[in-house]
């Protein structure tokens, strides 16, 4: 998403992406994602969506383990 869809996100959705870098095969943990989430402050842009690249093209088409995706989704939903 970072390499190929960046401009489309801004043009179509009017949003600005923030990058969280995965280690190894490109997988992210909730801890890595949480580090780039912006706080809910009225005068600054806020995080509203978490996107995961699956399959991760730049890491050879790796696929997230389902349990890891579930964990990230659970945390993201609790965050709001």
Buried (B, 14 or more C-beta within 10 A) or exposed (E): BBEEEEEEBEEEEEEEBEEBEBEEEBBBBBEBBBEBBEEEEEEEEEBEEBEBBEEBEEBEEBEBEEEBBEEBEEBBEEEE
